[in-house]
Amino acid sequence: MQTNFKKNQLLDPEIENSEKIFRKCVHCGMCNATCPTYKILGDELDGPRGRIYMIKDMLENNKPASKKIVKHIDRCLSCYACLTTCPSGVDYMHLIDHGRNHIERTYNRPIFERLLRAMLAYVLPKPKLFKFLSKIVSFTKPLHFLLPKKIKQIISYIPKNFSSSQFPNNLVFKPSKKSISKVALLTGCVQKAISPNINDASINVLLRHGIEVHILKEVKCCGSLTHHLGKENISHKYFIENINAWYSLYEKHKIDAILVNTSGCGTTIKDYGFIFKNHPDKLLRKKAKLVSDIALDITEYLEESIKLDFTRSNHTKRYNIAYHSACSMQHGQKVHNQPIELLKKTGNNILEVPDGHLCCGSAGTYNLLQDELASELLKRKCENIKKVKPDIIAAGNIGCINQIANGIEIPIVHTIELIDWFTGGKKPSGLNRL
């Protein structure tokens, strides 16, 4: 792709990086073949190639975003299927991030949109506030008919009840036997509020296999939700807090890895090093790279570093388990086979979902902001899952789990919950009706 950036524009490291990415694109359009929104809408501007042209036009000509451009960029899921498909290695992930940041800087959204996006950015990363909001929603239920359709749709996703963690206040977990490794665990923000059982299962598996686990109260949110809303200042504040906290833990306790059990968070944390590679603070650059280098999805760590003891399980019944590979896992992190191999070691029949490269429609806040497209993607995902007739669905991302649970009767649980169950832990609560 030919570019015409001026020399003074290329002095901006973000522009310089995007210009290099643009030049890799050969216009082949293979990305459109695996783009979920292009498959639904059939519009060139709703595929990666069209979005790349729009972002290039904005940046090259230093133009503010237009209403038309915002519509098509907002429709991007950031599923990164195009990253996996592109034969030229176009780094679409960082282009779409740059495009969203430019939109946030230059486009004045309608007041309702601005308020809605600001509310999501403020509330979702704060578990206590999120739970408090749920109580307000329940208390005001008789008045919901007065609310705009979009708000009512968002409210429908808010849980009415919240379960409690078996480890509510612990920050350091030491195994009963000698530790063979030390790790930090990201417990997440939304996940910690609505599915603490996922973190509990993670801790139980790690302790059972001699891993010392550290949880940092300073780490509140990975910053992914605000990052994909284009709210650069807020997300970078989270990034820097996390980098400093984890780096201090690394220096003090020599942890071997930062484990993440929410794949959307994992993709962003693994990108900290890239995000801050041109930061003027040399020490921050060093810390960010270290954090990214030792960040791993929990299944990645367990498959590659730990020999799990499945002999503790005395299950006689075997299940057909469909593995849903979250986009942020398979495309964003290139982690696909590891969770499947772990699940196979449980002795169950593991099934891959047809067209598994296509998004379920969750994508952070996407199902809240783009509900019509998200609903169509959910419908297609559930139809494909049903084709393999599973007893259970496993996934590695809380967003996918909640999204798919809204469209199908088959129970869905986190992969680590099944690993916990088949290495001697309790049956996941999501499978009680099984």
C-alpha positions as CSV (number, residue, x, y, z in Angstrom):
1,M,0.0,0.0,0.0
2,Q,1.4,3.4,-1.0
3,T,1.5,6.0,1.7
4,N,2.0,9.8,1.6
5,F,2.7,10.8,5.2
6,K,4.7,14.0,5.5
7,K,8.2,13.9,7.2
8,N,7.0,15.9,10.2
9,Q,4.1,13.4,10.7
10,L,6.5,10.5,10.8
11,L,8.2,12.1,13.8
12,D,5.3,10.9,15.8
13,P,6.1,7.3,16.8
14,E,2.5,6.2,16.7
15,I,2.2,7.5,13.1
16,E,5.5,6.0,12.1
17,N,4.4,2.6,13.4
18,S,1.1,2.8,11.6
19,E,2.7,3.9,8.3
20,K,4.9,0.7,8.4
21,I,1.8,-1.4,9.0
22,F,-0.1,0.3,6.1
23,R,2.8,-0.5,3.7
24,K,2.5,-4.3,4.4
25,C,-1.1,-4.4,3.1
26,V,-1.3,-5.7,-0.5
27,H,-5.0,-5.2,-0.9
28,C,-5.7,-8.9,-1.3
29,G,-8.9,-9.0,0.7
30,M,-8.3,-12.3,2.3
31,C,-9.0,-10.7,5.6
32,N,-12.6,-10.0,4.5
33,A,-13.2,-13.8,4.1
34,T,-12.8,-14.3,7.9
35,C,-14.2,-11.0,9.1
36,P,-17.5,-11.6,11.1
37,T,-19.0,-8.2,10.3
38,Y,-18.1,-8.4,6.6
39,K,-19.7,-11.8,6.4
40,I,-22.9,-10.4,7.9
41,L,-23.1,-7.0,6.2
42,G,-21.2,-7.6,2.9
43,D,-19.9,-4.0,3.0
44,E,-16.3,-3.3,2.1
45,L,-16.2,-0.7,4.8
46,D,-17.2,-3.3,7.3
47,G,-14.2,-5.4,6.6
48,P,-10.5,-5.0,7.7
49,R,-9.4,-3.8,4.2
50,G,-12.0,-1.0,4.1
51,R,-11.3,0.0,7.7
52,I,-7.5,0.2,6.9
53,Y,-8.2,2.6,4.1
54,M,-10.4,4.8,6.3
55,I,-7.8,4.9,9.1
56,K,-5.1,5.7,6.6
57,D,-7.1,8.5,5.1
58,M,-7.8,10.1,8.5
59,L,-4.2,9.8,9.7
60,E,-2.5,10.7,6.4
61,N,-4.6,13.8,5.9
62,N,-4.8,14.6,9.6
63,K,-8.6,14.7,9.3
64,P,-11.1,14.5,12.2
65,A,-13.2,11.3,12.1
66,S,-16.5,11.6,10.3
67,K,-19.8,10.1,11.3
68,K,-19.5,7.5,8.5
69,I,-16.0,6.4,9.5
70,V,-17.0,6.2,13.2
71,K,-19.9,3.9,12.3
72,H,-17.7,1.4,10.5
73,I,-14.8,1.5,12.9
74,D,-17.3,1.1,15.9
75,R,-18.6,-2.1,14.2
76,C,-15.2,-3.7,14.3
77,L,-15.1,-6.4,17.0
78,S,-11.4,-6.4,17.5
79,C,-11.7,-10.2,17.1
80,Y,-8.4,-10.2,15.1
81,A,-9.4,-13.1,12.8
82,C,-7.8,-11.0,10.1
83,L,-4.5,-11.2,11.9
84,T,-4.6,-15.0,11.6
85,T,-5.7,-14.8,8.0
86,C,-3.4,-12.1,6.5
87,P,-0.6,-13.6,4.4
88,S,1.3,-10.3,4.6
89,G,1.5,-10.0,8.4
90,V,-0.5,-6.7,8.5
91,D,-0.7,-5.7,12.2
92,Y,-4.4,-4.8,12.1
93,M,-4.6,-4.9,15.9
94,H,-2.5,-1.8,16.4
95,L,-4.1,0.0,13.4
96,I,-7.6,-0.3,14.8
97,D,-6.3,0.8,18.2
98,H,-4.8,3.9,16.6
99,G,-8.0,4.5,14.7
100,R,-10.1,4.4,17.8
101,N,-7.7,6.7,19.7
102,H,-7.9,9.2,16.8
103,I,-11.8,9.0,16.8
104,E,-11.8,9.7,20.6
105,R,-9.6,12.7,20.1
106,T,-11.3,14.3,17.1
107,Y,-15.0,13.2,16.9
108,N,-17.7,14.7,19.1
109,R,-20.2,11.8,19.6
110,P,-23.9,12.5,20.3
111,I,-24.5,13.2,24.0
112,F,-26.2,9.9,24.7
113,E,-23.4,7.9,23.2
114,R,-20.8,9.9,25.1
115,L,-22.6,9.4,28.4
116,L,-23.2,5.7,27.7
117,R,-19.5,5.0,26.8
118,A,-18.3,7.0,29.8
119,M,-20.6,5.1,32.1
120,L,-19.3,1.7,30.8
121,A,-15.7,2.9,31.1
122,Y,-16.2,4.0,34.7
123,V,-18.5,1.3,36.1
124,L,-17.3,-2.0,34.6
125,P,-13.7,-1.9,35.9
126,K,-15.0,-1.4,39.4
127,P,-16.5,-4.6,40.9
128,K,-18.1,-3.0,44.0
129,L,-19.7,-0.2,41.9
130,F,-20.9,-2.8,39.4
131,K,-22.6,-4.8,42.2
132,F,-24.1,-1.6,43.6
133,L,-25.5,-0.7,40.2
134,S,-27.1,-4.1,40.0
135,K,-29.0,-3.4,43.3
136,I,-30.2,-0.1,42.0
137,V,-31.4,-1.8,38.8
138,S,-33.3,-4.4,40.8
139,F,-34.8,-1.8,43.1
140,T,-36.0,0.4,40.1
141,K,-37.4,-2.4,38.0
142,P,-41.0,-1.0,37.9
143,L,-39.6,2.1,36.2
144,H,-37.6,0.4,33.5
145,F,-40.3,0.9,30.9
146,L,-39.4,4.6,30.9
147,L,-35.8,3.9,29.9
148,P,-34.4,4.1,26.3
149,K,-34.3,0.7,24.5
150,K,-30.5,0.7,24.5
151,I,-30.3,1.1,28.3
152,K,-33.0,-1.7,28.8
153,Q,-30.9,-4.0,26.6
154,I,-27.8,-3.3,28.7
155,I,-29.6,-3.8,31.9
156,S,-30.7,-7.3,30.7
157,Y,-27.0,-8.3,30.9
158,I,-26.5,-7.3,34.5
159,P,-26.7,-10.3,36.9
160,K,-29.3,-10.2,39.6
161,N,-27.3,-12.4,42.0
162,F,-23.6,-12.6,42.7
163,S,-21.8,-15.6,44.1
164,S,-19.0,-15.2,46.7
165,S,-15.4,-16.3,46.4
166,Q,-14.1,-19.0,48.7
167,F,-11.0,-16.8,49.1
168,P,-12.6,-13.3,49.7
169,N,-9.6,-11.5,51.2
170,N,-6.5,-13.6,50.6
171,L,-3.6,-12.1,48.6
172,V,-1.0,-14.9,49.0
173,F,-1.7,-18.6,48.6
174,K,1.0,-21.1,49.6
175,P,0.6,-24.8,48.7
176,S,0.7,-27.4,51.4
177,K,3.9,-28.9,50.0
178,K,7.0,-27.1,48.9
179,S,6.5,-24.5,46.2
180,I,7.9,-25.4,42.8
181,S,7.0,-22.1,41.3
182,K,5.6,-18.6,42.1
183,V,3.1,-16.8,40.0
184,A,0.9,-13.7,40.0
185,L,-2.8,-14.2,39.1
186,L,-5.0,-11.5,37.5
187,T,-8.4,-11.9,39.0
188,G,-10.1,-9.4,36.6
189,C,-12.7,-6.7,37.3
190,V,-16.0,-7.9,35.8
191,Q,-15.1,-11.5,36.2
192,K,-14.2,-11.1,39.9
193,A,-17.8,-9.7,40.4
194,I,-19.9,-12.1,38.4
195,S,-17.8,-15.4,38.3
196,P,-15.4,-15.6,41.3
197,N,-15.6,-19.4,40.8
198,I,-13.2,-19.1,37.9
199,N,-10.5,-17.5,40.1
200,D,-11.2,-20.0,42.8
201,A,-10.8,-22.9,40.4
202,S,-7.6,-21.3,39.1
203,I,-6.1,-21.0,42.6
204,N,-7.2,-24.5,43.6
205,V,-5.5,-26.1,40.5
206,L,-2.3,-24.1,41.1
207,L,-2.1,-24.9,44.8
208,R,-2.8,-28.6,44.2
209,H,0.2,-28.7,41.9
210,G,2.7,-26.9,44.2
211,I,2.4,-23.3,42.8
212,E,2.5,-20.3,45.1
213,V,-0.1,-17.7,44.0
214,H,0.1,-13.9,44.5
215,I,-2.8,-11.5,43.9
216,L,-2.1,-7.8,44.0
217,K,-4.8,-5.4,45.3
218,E,-3.1,-2.6,43.4
219,V,-4.1,-4.4,40.1
220,K,-7.7,-3.4,39.6
221,C,-8.3,-3.7,35.9
222,C,-6.1,-4.7,33.0
223,G,-7.3,-1.6,31.0
224,S,-8.7,-3.6,28.1
225,L,-12.3,-2.4,28.3
226,T,-11.3,1.3,28.2
227,H,-8.5,0.7,25.7
228,H,-11.0,-0.7,23.1
229,L,-13.3,2.3,23.7
230,G,-10.4,4.6,22.6
231,K,-10.1,6.1,26.1
232,E,-6.3,6.2,26.0
233,N,-5.7,8.3,29.1
234,I,-7.8,6.1,31.3
235,S,-6.4,2.8,30.0
236,H,-2.8,4.0,30.2
237,K,-3.4,4.9,33.8
238,Y,-4.4,1.2,34.5
239,F,-1.5,-0.1,32.4
240,I,1.1,1.9,34.3
241,E,-0.3,1.0,37.7
242,N,-0.3,-2.7,36.8
243,I,3.2,-2.6,35.3
244,N,4.7,-1.0,38.4
245,A,2.8,-3.4,40.8
246,W,3.8,-6.6,38.9
247,Y,7.4,-5.5,38.3
248,S,7.8,-4.8,42.1
249,L,6.4,-8.3,42.8
250,Y,8.8,-9.8,40.3
251,E,11.8,-8.1,41.9
252,K,10.7,-9.0,45.4
253,H,9.5,-12.6,44.9
254,K,11.0,-13.6,41.5
255,I,7.7,-14.8,40.2
256,D,7.9,-17.0,37.1
257,A,4.7,-15.8,35.4
258,I,1.7,-13.5,35.4
259,L,-1.3,-15.8,34.8
260,V,-4.5,-14.6,33.2
261,N,-7.7,-16.6,33.0
262,T,-9.6,-14.0,31.0
263,S,-8.2,-14.1,27.4
264,G,-9.4,-10.5,26.5
265,C,-7.2,-9.2,29.4
266,G,-4.3,-11.5,28.4
267,T,-4.1,-10.1,24.9
268,T,-3.9,-6.5,26.2
269,I,-1.3,-7.4,29.0
270,K,0.9,-9.2,26.5
271,D,0.8,-5.9,24.5
272,Y,2.0,-3.6,27.3
273,G,5.6,-3.9,26.0
274,F,4.5,-2.7,22.5
275,I,2.3,0.1,23.8
276,F,5.1,1.6,25.8
277,K,8.0,0.8,23.5
278,N,8.5,4.5,22.6
279,H,7.7,5.9,26.0
280,P,10.2,8.6,27.2
281,D,10.6,6.8,30.6
282,K,13.3,4.2,29.9
283,L,12.5,2.3,33.1
284,L,8.8,2.1,32.3
285,R,9.7,0.6,28.9
286,K,11.8,-2.0,30.6
287,K,9.1,-2.8,33.1
288,A,6.4,-3.0,30.5
289,K,8.4,-5.4,28.3
290,L,9.1,-7.7,31.3
291,V,5.5,-7.8,32.3
292,S,4.5,-8.7,28.7
293,D,7.2,-11.3,28.4
294,I,6.1,-13.2,31.5
295,A,2.3,-12.9,31.0
296,L,0.6,-16.2,30.0
297,D,-2.9,-17.5,29.7
298,I,-3.4,-20.0,32.6
299,T,-3.9,-22.9,30.1
300,E,-0.7,-21.9,28.3
301,Y,1.2,-22.1,31.6
302,L,-0.3,-25.4,32.7
303,E,0.2,-27.1,29.4
304,E,3.7,-26.0,28.8
305,S,5.2,-25.8,32.4
306,I,3.3,-28.0,34.8
307,K,2.6,-31.8,34.8
308,L,-1.0,-31.9,35.9
309,D,-2.2,-34.8,38.1
310,F,-5.4,-36.2,36.5
311,T,-5.1,-39.4,38.5
312,R,-6.9,-37.7,41.4
313,S,-10.1,-37.8,39.3
314,N,-12.2,-41.0,39.7
315,H,-14.9,-40.0,37.2
316,T,-16.4,-42.9,35.3
317,K,-18.7,-40.9,33.1
318,R,-17.1,-39.2,30.1
319,Y,-18.6,-36.2,28.4
320,N,-18.7,-34.6,24.9
321,I,-17.1,-31.2,25.5
322,A,-17.2,-28.5,22.8
323,Y,-14.3,-26.1,23.1
324,H,-15.1,-22.5,22.1
325,S,-11.8,-20.8,21.3
326,A,-12.2,-17.2,22.3
327,C,-11.0,-14.7,19.5
328,S,-8.7,-13.0,21.9
329,M,-7.1,-16.4,22.7
330,Q,-6.7,-17.9,19.2
331,H,-6.2,-14.8,17.2
332,G,-4.9,-12.2,19.7
333,Q,-2.6,-14.5,21.7
334,K,-2.2,-17.4,19.2
335,V,-3.1,-19.8,22.0
336,H,-5.4,-22.5,20.7
337,N,-4.0,-26.0,21.0
338,Q,-2.9,-25.7,24.6
339,P,-6.4,-25.7,26.2
340,I,-7.6,-28.4,23.9
341,E,-4.7,-30.6,24.8
342,L,-5.3,-30.0,28.5
343,L,-9.0,-30.9,28.1
344,K,-8.1,-34.1,26.2
345,K,-6.0,-35.2,29.2
346,T,-9.2,-35.3,31.3
347,G,-10.3,-38.3,29.3
348,N,-13.3,-36.6,27.8
349,N,-14.2,-36.4,24.1
350,I,-13.2,-32.9,23.0
351,L,-15.0,-31.4,20.0
352,E,-14.0,-28.3,18.0
353,V,-16.8,-26.0,16.9
354,P,-17.4,-25.6,13.2
355,D,-16.3,-22.1,11.9
356,G,-14.7,-21.7,15.3
357,H,-12.6,-18.8,14.0
358,L,-15.7,-16.6,14.0
359,C,-16.6,-14.4,17.0
360,C,-19.5,-15.1,19.3
361,G,-20.3,-11.3,19.5
362,S,-19.2,-10.6,23.0
363,A,-16.0,-8.7,22.4
364,G,-15.7,-6.6,25.6
365,T,-18.5,-4.0,25.5
366,Y,-19.4,-4.8,21.9
367,N,-22.6,-6.8,22.7
368,L,-23.8,-3.8,24.7
369,L,-23.0,-1.1,22.1
370,Q,-23.6,-3.1,18.9
371,D,-26.4,-5.4,20.1
372,E,-28.0,-6.2,16.7
373,L,-24.7,-7.5,15.1
374,A,-23.8,-9.2,18.4
375,S,-27.1,-11.0,18.4
376,E,-26.7,-12.3,14.9
377,L,-23.1,-13.5,15.7
378,L,-24.4,-15.2,18.8
379,K,-27.1,-17.0,16.8
380,R,-24.6,-18.3,14.3
381,K,-22.2,-19.4,17.0
382,C,-24.9,-21.3,18.9
383,E,-26.1,-23.0,15.7
384,N,-22.5,-24.2,15.0
385,I,-22.1,-25.4,18.6
386,K,-25.3,-27.4,18.4
387,K,-24.0,-29.2,15.3
388,V,-21.5,-31.2,17.4
389,K,-24.1,-32.1,20.0
390,P,-22.0,-31.5,23.2
391,D,-22.9,-32.1,26.8
392,I,-20.7,-29.2,28.0
393,I,-19.1,-26.1,26.4
394,A,-15.7,-25.0,27.6
395,A,-14.3,-21.5,27.0
396,G,-11.4,-19.4,28.3
397,N,-13.1,-15.9,28.5
398,I,-15.8,-14.7,30.8
399,G,-17.3,-12.4,28.1
400,C,-17.7,-15.4,25.7
401,I,-19.2,-17.5,28.5
402,N,-21.8,-15.0,29.4
403,Q,-22.6,-14.2,25.8
404,I,-23.0,-17.9,24.7
405,A,-25.0,-18.7,27.9
406,N,-27.6,-16.2,26.7
407,G,-28.2,-18.1,23.5
408,I,-28.0,-21.8,24.3
409,E,-29.3,-24.3,26.9
410,I,-26.1,-26.4,27.0
411,P,-24.1,-25.6,30.1
412,I,-20.9,-23.5,29.5
413,V,-18.0,-23.2,32.0
414,H,-14.5,-22.0,32.0
415,T,-11.8,-24.4,30.9
416,I,-10.0,-24.1,34.2
417,E,-13.1,-25.1,36.1
418,L,-13.1,-28.4,34.2
419,I,-9.3,-28.8,34.8
420,D,-10.0,-28.3,38.5
421,W,-12.8,-30.8,38.6
422,F,-10.7,-33.5,36.8
423,T,-7.7,-33.0,39.0
424,G,-9.6,-33.5,42.2
425,G,-11.6,-30.4,42.7
426,K,-15.4,-29.9,43.0
427,K,-17.8,-30.1,40.2
428,P,-18.4,-26.6,38.6
429,S,-21.6,-25.0,39.8
430,G,-22.5,-24.4,36.2
431,L,-22.8,-28.1,35.7
432,N,-25.2,-28.8,38.6
433,R,-28.1,-29.6,36.2
434,L,-26.0,-31.9,34.1
